[in-house]
Amino acid sequence: MKLKQICALKQNDGFTYVELLLSLFILVMILFITGPTLKIFSHIELKEKSFDIDVFIEDIFETEFEKEDFIVETNRLSFKTKNGLITYRLSNDRIVKSIDDKGFIPLMYNVSEFTIKEKSTYISLSIKEGDNYYTINIKK
């Protein structure tokens, strides 16, 4: 039995030169394509300032959809939902979300102004983030 195992090991010659050249060719092609691809992606510039307002709008409208009631204060907007009291407020140049006055979820950064005004049919939010001004109207 051992003699058959030894003969089987001796028949395994390893890689041939053709297989080695083929694998090196594939490696060189991958490296050849990677350089220009990375150069293309390095020139793409993301406008990060739009992401904060998008996240905030998505979150506040999702909460507004689930609201049972709301409370409007000068720099604070609260929604009563089945999950508790969800509050949006300005804290240390950030708009943060908290649930039942617990937790601290930052939604927007670099906010210098966050005012809330209650109108007859809607709530108006005015936000100043850096040099950008945003107005969001939420239906009552």
C-alpha positions as CSV (number, residue, x, y, z in Angstrom):
1,M,0.0,0.0,0.0
2,K,2.8,2.5,0.8
3,L,4.5,1.7,-2.5
4,K,1.4,2.9,-4.4
5,Q,1.2,6.1,-2.4
6,I,4.9,6.9,-3.0
7,C,4.4,6.3,-6.8
8,A,1.4,8.6,-6.8
9,L,3.5,11.4,-5.2
10,K,6.3,10.9,-7.7
11,Q,3.9,11.4,-10.7
12,N,2.9,14.8,-9.5
13,D,5.3,17.1,-11.2
14,G,3.9,20.5,-10.1
15,F,3.4,23.4,-12.4
16,T,4.5,23.4,-16.0
17,Y,6.2,26.5,-17.5
18,V,3.0,27.1,-19.6
19,E,0.8,27.2,-16.5
20,L,3.3,29.5,-14.8
21,L,3.4,31.9,-17.8
22,L,-0.4,31.9,-18.0
23,S,-0.8,32.8,-14.3
24,L,1.8,35.5,-14.6
25,F,0.0,36.9,-17.7
26,I,-3.3,37.1,-15.8
27,L,-1.6,38.8,-12.9
28,V,0.1,41.4,-15.1
29,M,-3.3,42.1,-16.9
30,I,-5.0,42.7,-13.5
31,L,-2.2,45.1,-12.4
32,F,-2.3,46.8,-15.8
33,I,-6.0,47.6,-15.5
34,T,-5.9,48.5,-11.8
35,G,-3.7,51.6,-12.3
36,P,-5.9,53.6,-14.7
37,T,-9.0,52.5,-12.8
38,L,-7.7,54.0,-9.6
39,K,-6.7,57.2,-11.3
40,I,-10.3,57.6,-12.7
41,F,-11.8,57.1,-9.2
42,S,-9.4,59.5,-7.5
43,H,-10.8,62.4,-9.6
44,I,-14.4,61.7,-8.5
45,E,-15.4,64.3,-5.9
46,L,-18.4,63.6,-3.5
47,K,-20.4,66.6,-2.2
48,E,-20.7,65.5,1.4
49,K,-22.7,68.4,2.6
50,S,-25.8,67.2,0.8
51,F,-25.8,63.9,2.7
52,D,-26.6,65.4,6.1
53,I,-29.7,67.1,4.9
54,D,-30.8,64.0,3.0
55,V,-30.5,61.9,6.1
56,F,-32.3,64.4,8.3
57,I,-35.2,64.8,5.8
58,E,-35.6,61.1,5.4
59,D,-35.6,60.5,9.2
60,I,-38.0,63.4,10.1
61,F,-40.5,62.5,7.4
62,E,-40.5,58.8,8.5
63,T,-41.2,59.9,12.1
64,E,-43.8,62.4,10.9
65,F,-45.6,59.6,9.1
66,E,-45.9,57.6,12.4
67,K,-46.8,60.5,14.6
68,E,-49.8,60.5,16.9
69,D,-49.3,64.1,18.1
70,F,-46.5,66.7,18.0
71,I,-45.0,69.4,20.3
72,V,-43.4,72.6,18.8
73,E,-40.9,74.6,20.8
74,T,-38.4,77.3,19.7
75,N,-35.5,75.0,18.9
76,R,-37.1,71.7,19.5
77,L,-39.6,69.6,17.6
78,S,-41.1,66.5,19.3
79,F,-43.4,63.8,17.9
80,K,-45.4,61.4,20.0
81,T,-45.4,58.0,18.4
82,K,-46.0,54.4,19.5
83,N,-42.2,54.1,20.1
84,G,-42.2,57.1,22.5
85,L,-41.5,60.8,22.3
86,I,-39.0,61.4,19.4
87,T,-37.3,64.8,19.7
88,Y,-35.2,66.8,17.2
89,R,-33.2,69.6,18.6
90,L,-30.1,71.8,18.2
91,S,-27.2,70.8,20.4
92,N,-23.5,71.9,20.0
93,D,-23.9,72.8,16.3
94,R,-25.6,69.6,15.5
95,I,-29.2,68.5,15.0
96,V,-29.7,65.5,17.2
97,K,-32.5,63.0,17.6
98,S,-33.5,61.5,21.0
99,I,-36.2,59.1,22.0
100,D,-37.9,59.8,25.4
101,D,-35.0,62.3,26.1
102,K,-32.6,59.4,26.1
103,G,-29.8,58.8,23.5
104,F,-28.1,61.1,21.2
105,I,-28.3,60.4,17.5
106,P,-26.6,63.2,15.4
107,L,-28.3,63.8,12.1
108,M,-26.7,67.0,10.8
109,Y,-23.4,68.6,11.6
110,N,-22.1,72.2,11.4
111,V,-25.6,73.7,12.0
112,S,-25.6,77.3,13.2
113,E,-29.3,77.9,13.1
114,F,-32.4,75.6,13.7
115,T,-35.7,77.4,14.1
116,I,-39.2,75.9,14.1
117,K,-42.3,77.9,13.4
118,E,-45.8,76.5,13.6
119,K,-48.2,77.7,10.9
120,S,-51.9,76.9,10.5
121,T,-51.5,73.9,8.2
122,Y,-47.8,73.0,8.5
123,I,-44.6,73.3,10.6
124,S,-41.7,75.2,9.0
125,L,-38.2,74.2,9.8
126,S,-35.3,76.6,8.9
127,I,-31.8,75.3,9.0
128,K,-28.5,77.0,8.3
129,E,-25.7,74.6,7.7
130,G,-22.4,76.3,6.9
131,D,-23.3,78.6,4.0
132,N,-26.4,76.7,3.0
133,Y,-30.0,77.6,4.1
134,Y,-32.7,74.9,4.0
135,T,-36.5,75.2,4.6
136,I,-38.5,72.2,5.3
137,N,-42.3,72.2,5.6
138,I,-44.1,69.4,7.4
139,K,-47.8,69.0,7.1
140,K,-49.7,68.9,10.3
